[in-house]
Amino acid sequence: MVKIGTRIALAATLAALLYPAAIQAGEAEQAEYCRDDVIRLCASSIPDRGRIIRCMKAQRVSLSAGCRAIFDEQMNAPDGSRPSSAH
């Protein structure tokens, strides 16, 4: 089992890797929705952002509904960021 401190560190790393731009409205929500999925499904890919994204794409059907919705939004956005209409 992963210790609480380790989970917090992984979550912070995940947030920084998945959302490297300056902190903006909605990014904390994105990290919140996907943190557990990345730890559960793609922990071996941390801290490599590209590997995490590839893993999440490969594990898409196993993502939680909230994470999958946000992940799909980002993957469908022209620049890979969350569309402003979703804020």
Summary of the structure (lengths in Angstrom):
residues: 87
radius of gyration: 12.2
end to end distance: 34.4
largest distance: 38.3
contacts: 224
relative contact order: 0.15
helix: 71%
strand: 0%
